[in-house]
Amino acid sequence: MVTASPSQPRTPLPPDAPSAALAVDIGGTKAELRARAGAADSGVVRIEWDAPGRPRAPDFDDDIERLDAAARRALRAVGATRPRTAVLALPATLGAEGRVSRWPGRPSWRGRRPAAELAARWNTAPLVRDDALLAGYAEARAGHRTRAGLLYLGIGTGVGGAWLPPRPADTPPEGPDELRPCEAGHLVVRPDDGPLCDCGQHGCLQAYASGPALLRAAEARGEAAALAEAADACALAVAAIGELLPFATVVLGGGVGATRADLADALSARLPRRTRRGSTLPEVVPAVHGTAGSLAGALLLALHAGPPERPPAPDAAARRGGADTARTLETAEGDPRT
């Protein structure tokens, strides 16, 4: 077993070599990567930042090394040795020069430049987009009605959002930048007596409807009360956003939003009470891409941005096989460095 050392960065990938599109979705508890070259698909390479029973303090340099090792595994799975185009989906707030200015989920990333660090290893400058923006982009291209506008809410460890403006017809957006990211999770829905959010405010949507918030509320007041509070907070947020931005469809994604049908039903039931009388109620639907929206959007962007790919050698393509490329690539304890 060979493990990459965080203190010894790997040799940069060669610039003139078989290439592939690379998508990277980086979250607070895990990261997922996927590469595609022609018809070959690596499947999902997954990193669990904390192995079961072995929590570790967040460390930016170690995270980058693990991402680099996982990227090389995904590329090898499709017969490539470098990314033609790489896209990073990030929930972090970025400032000047791509420096992370805020990310409670991975505090060691603050002040660091993840895209620059990975560009030095890959000989390709990654494109960086908001994770909810990319998820909303993938959903808007997945067959939802878009003519009257679409609001995406990604509910998981945190709560993110993206909005697609109304269009002349039910046509999908050409790129993610046709949408607008919105910090829906930090919309204050109960300012006077709401719980403390990790952003420092009280009463944010994220303090009611995120996965950690739901768990805390369920332990304190029971599952039914936690669900009711989360659904009501979501209804207040959707109604408030709807007064500013037009949309006819609300798509729920993320680890909570895409897997809790009871949350979608409860939200739909509460919208009439929280929406101004006479307003048209939006339809609430589950995400087509489930919990993988950000990764799907990142891959879509990676496939359509950048120069044409350099194909792998014929013998490498033959070795890949058909069904083998659709598998999920994981190693013991979720560590792709082995």
C-alpha positions as a printed Julia matrix, in Angstrom:
338×3 Matrix{Float64}:
   0.0    0.0     0.0
   1.38   3.41   -1.02
   0.03   6.55    0.63
   0.69  10.06   -0.65
   2.5   12.26    1.85
   0.88  15.64    2.52
   4.31  17.19    2.97
   5.66  16.04   -0.4
   3.54  17.31   -3.33
   3.45  14.97   -6.31
   5.14  15.74   -9.61
   2.84  17.9   -11.78
   0.93  16.0   -14.45
   2.46  16.31  -17.95
   0.83  19.0   -20.12
   1.01  16.95  -23.37
  -0.71  13.68  -22.52
  -4.06  11.88  -22.93
  -6.68  14.06  -21.24
 -10.19  13.93  -19.85
 -12.84  16.17  -18.35
 -12.61  16.17  -14.55
 -15.35  17.19  -12.1
 -14.66  17.72   -8.39
 -17.39  18.36   -5.8
 -15.82  19.4    -2.49
 -18.01  19.38    0.61
 -17.54  19.75    4.33
 -17.74  16.02    5.09
 -16.72  14.44    1.78
 -15.54  15.08   -1.75
 -16.53  13.31   -4.96
 -14.68  13.25   -8.28
 -15.56  11.93  -11.72
 -13.65  11.85  -15.01
 -14.89  11.27  -18.54
 -13.02  10.77  -21.81
 -15.21  10.0   -24.81
 -17.56   7.18  -23.79
 -15.39   6.15  -20.83
 -16.59   7.23  -17.39
 -14.64   6.69  -14.18
 -17.7    6.5   -11.97
 -17.48   8.34   -8.66
 -14.24   8.46   -6.7
 -15.2    9.37   -3.15
 -13.22  10.83   -0.25
 -14.68  10.74    3.24
 -12.72  13.39    5.12
 -13.25  11.49    8.38
 -12.94   7.7     8.27
 -15.54   5.85   10.4
 -14.41   5.98   14.02
 -11.32   7.99   13.09
 -12.16  11.71   13.01
  -9.34  13.99   11.93
  -8.77  17.7    12.29
  -9.38  19.49    8.96
  -6.05  20.22    7.27
  -5.92  22.08    3.95
  -2.61  20.67    2.74
  -3.65  17.09    3.46
  -7.03  17.69    1.81
  -5.32  18.95   -1.35
  -3.04  15.91   -1.48
  -6.01  13.59   -1.12
  -7.9   15.44   -3.86
  -4.86  15.2    -6.14
  -4.5   11.46   -5.52
  -8.21  10.89   -6.13
  -8.06  12.9    -9.36
  -5.21  10.75  -10.65
  -7.2    7.61   -9.87
 -10.24   8.93  -11.74
  -8.11   9.92  -14.72
  -6.36   6.55  -14.84
  -9.76   4.83  -14.88
 -10.51   6.42  -18.27
  -7.01   6.0   -19.7
  -6.03   9.65  -19.21
  -3.09  11.15  -17.36
  -4.2   14.76  -17.02
  -7.4   16.82  -16.93
  -8.24  18.64  -20.15
 -10.64  20.8   -18.16
 -11.26  20.61  -14.42
 -14.19  22.14  -12.55
 -14.36  22.56   -8.77
 -17.75  22.82   -7.05
 -17.22  24.67   -3.77
 -19.57  25.84   -0.99
 -16.88  28.18    0.36
 -16.91  31.96    0.0
 -14.01  33.1    -2.2
 -12.3   36.48   -2.11
  -9.51  38.05   -4.14
  -7.2   35.7    -6.06
  -9.47  32.77   -5.31
  -8.66  32.74   -1.6
 -11.22  31.16    0.7
 -12.55  33.91    2.95
 -15.1   31.8     4.8
 -15.95  28.13    5.11
 -17.1   26.87    8.52
 -17.11  23.3     7.2
 -13.33  23.29    6.52
 -11.87  26.16    8.58
  -8.27  25.29    7.64
  -9.05  26.36    4.06
  -9.47  30.0     5.07
  -6.92  32.21    3.36
  -5.81  29.41    1.01
  -6.16  29.13   -2.77
  -7.45  25.65   -3.66
  -7.66  26.22   -7.41
  -4.08  27.51   -7.56
  -2.8   24.58   -5.48
  -4.46  22.04   -7.76
  -3.46  23.91  -10.94
   0.2   23.5    -9.95
  -0.31  19.73   -9.77
  -2.52  19.26  -12.83
  -1.03  21.76  -15.34
  -4.62  22.92  -15.81
  -6.25  25.87  -14.07
  -9.55  24.58  -12.64
 -12.74  26.53  -13.12
 -14.41  27.24   -9.78
 -18.16  27.65   -9.3
 -20.55  27.66   -6.37
 -21.74  24.12   -5.63
 -25.44  25.06   -5.52
 -25.07  26.98   -8.79
 -23.7   23.87  -10.52
 -26.41  21.68   -9.01
 -29.07  24.12  -10.18
 -27.5   24.13  -13.64
 -27.63  20.32  -13.81
 -31.25  20.3   -12.67
 -32.26  23.02  -15.16
 -30.87  20.79  -17.91
 -32.64  17.68  -16.59
 -36.14  18.33  -17.92
 -37.71  20.61  -15.3
 -39.95  23.42  -16.49
 -37.8   26.52  -16.93
 -40.0   28.99  -18.86
 -41.31  30.7   -15.71
 -38.05  30.47  -13.75
 -36.6   27.86  -11.4
 -35.31  27.98   -7.83
 -32.91  25.28   -6.66
 -32.45  24.64   -2.92
 -29.62  22.33   -1.93
 -30.27  21.15    1.62
 -27.51  19.09    3.2
 -24.74  19.96    5.65
 -25.67  23.55    4.82
 -28.3   25.16    2.59
 -27.41  26.7    -0.77
 -29.46  28.05   -3.62
 -29.47  29.03   -7.28
 -32.02  30.83   -9.43
 -32.68  30.53  -13.16
 -34.54  33.58  -14.55
 -37.65  33.08  -16.73
 -36.96  32.17  -20.37
 -38.85  32.51  -23.69
 -39.5   28.75  -23.69
 -38.84  25.62  -21.64
 -35.26  25.44  -22.85
 -32.25  24.43  -20.75
 -29.49  26.93  -19.97
 -26.36  26.71  -22.1
 -24.06  27.22  -19.12
 -24.15  27.63  -15.34
 -23.53  31.36  -15.49
 -27.07  31.83  -16.82
 -28.13  31.07  -13.24
 -27.46  33.19  -10.18
 -26.19  31.71   -6.91
 -27.98  32.82   -3.77
 -27.15  32.23   -0.11
 -30.64  30.97    0.62
 -29.45  29.26    3.78
 -28.59  32.6     5.37
 -31.93  34.21    4.67
 -33.19  35.09    8.15
 -36.66  33.63    8.58
 -37.08  34.19   12.35
 -34.87  37.1    13.48
 -36.11  37.51   17.06
 -35.96  34.08   18.65
 -34.31  31.86   16.07
 -31.43  29.46   16.79
 -27.83  30.52   16.24
 -26.44  29.78   12.78
 -22.76  29.06   12.16
 -22.6   32.35   10.23
 -23.21  34.23   13.51
 -26.8   35.31   12.83
 -29.91  34.02   14.56
 -32.85  32.49   12.73
 -31.27  31.62    9.37
 -32.98  29.0     7.21
 -29.85  26.86    7.58
 -30.28  26.86   11.37
 -33.62  25.07   10.87
 -33.41  22.99    7.7
 -29.83  21.73    7.3
 -28.96  18.14    8.17
 -27.17  19.02   11.44
 -29.99  21.38   12.46
 -32.63  18.71   11.85
 -30.68  16.21   13.94
 -30.32  18.67   16.83
 -33.99  19.58   16.73
 -35.08  15.93   16.55
 -33.0   15.07   19.61
 -34.42  18.03   21.54
 -38.08  18.07   20.45
 -38.74  14.92   18.43
 -38.71  14.08   14.71
 -42.18  15.45   13.95
 -41.49  18.84   15.53
 -38.11  19.11   13.79
 -39.68  18.38   10.39
 -42.48  20.89   10.96
 -40.02  23.64   11.95
 -37.77  22.93    8.97
 -40.67  22.87    6.5
 -42.11  26.11    7.86
 -38.71  27.81    7.66
 -38.36  26.62    4.05
 -41.84  27.93    3.24
 -40.99  31.34    4.72
 -37.76  31.45    2.7
 -39.38  30.37   -0.58
 -42.18  32.93   -0.12
 -39.69  35.73    0.61
 -37.46  34.85   -2.36
 -40.57  34.65   -4.54
 -41.42  38.28   -3.77
 -38.08  39.3    -5.3
 -37.43  36.71   -8.01
 -39.94  34.99  -10.32
 -40.01  31.18  -10.47
 -42.66  28.49  -10.91
 -40.61  25.47   -9.84
 -38.69  24.76   -6.63
 -36.24  21.87   -6.9
 -35.06  20.28   -3.64
 -31.63  18.65   -3.78
 -28.75  17.84   -1.46
 -28.33  15.09    1.1
 -31.5   16.12    2.96
 -33.61  17.79    0.28
 -33.29  14.98   -2.25
 -33.88  12.12    0.18
 -36.63  13.42    2.47
 -39.91  13.23    0.57
 -41.67  14.17    3.81
 -39.85  17.52    3.8
 -41.0   18.28    0.24
 -44.59  17.33    1.13
 -44.53  19.41    4.3
 -43.09  22.4     2.42
 -45.81  22.18   -0.24
 -48.47  22.01    2.48
 -47.16  25.13    4.25
 -46.59  27.34    1.21
 -50.23  28.51    0.91
 -50.11  29.86    4.48
 -46.77  31.62    3.98
 -47.35  33.04    0.5
 -49.14  36.32   -0.2
 -52.82  35.84   -1.07
 -53.4   35.73   -4.81
 -49.86  34.61   -5.6
 -49.26  31.6    -7.83
 -47.76  28.8    -5.77
 -44.61  27.18   -7.16
 -44.44  23.44   -7.69
 -42.02  21.67   -5.31
 -40.22  18.75   -6.95
 -37.3   16.47   -5.99
 -33.96  16.81   -7.75
 -33.5   14.52  -10.75
 -29.82  14.13   -9.86
 -30.6   13.38   -6.22
 -27.63  14.08   -4.0
 -25.19  14.28   -6.94
 -26.33  17.55   -8.5
 -23.14  19.54   -7.9
 -20.95  16.79   -9.35
 -23.28  16.4   -12.34
 -23.17  20.15  -13.01
 -19.4   20.26  -12.65
 -19.03  17.42  -15.15
 -21.39  19.12  -17.61
 -19.32  22.3   -17.45
 -16.02  20.4   -17.72
 -17.25  18.56  -20.82
 -18.34  21.73  -22.6
 -15.52  24.07  -21.59
 -11.93  24.06  -22.79
 -10.13  22.55  -25.81
 -10.92  19.17  -27.39
  -9.65  16.19  -25.44
  -6.5   14.32  -26.38
  -7.62  10.69  -26.77
  -5.99   7.86  -24.81
  -3.89   5.24  -26.55
  -5.91   2.41  -28.18
  -4.56  -0.24  -25.8
  -5.62   1.84  -22.79
  -9.1    2.26  -24.25
  -9.38  -1.47  -24.82
  -8.35  -2.23  -21.25
 -11.07  -0.06  -19.77
 -13.97  -2.25  -20.81
 -17.57  -1.13  -20.97
 -19.31  -1.95  -17.71
 -16.14  -1.49  -15.68
 -16.09   2.26  -16.27
 -19.51   2.82  -14.74
 -18.53   1.57  -11.3
 -18.01   3.63   -8.19
 -14.34   3.74   -7.24
 -13.72   3.62   -3.5
 -11.02   2.26   -1.21
 -11.08   1.05    2.36
 -12.29   3.73    4.78
 -12.99   6.04    1.84
  -9.32   7.04    1.36
  -8.48   7.2    -2.4
  -4.76   7.66   -1.74
  -4.14   3.91   -1.42
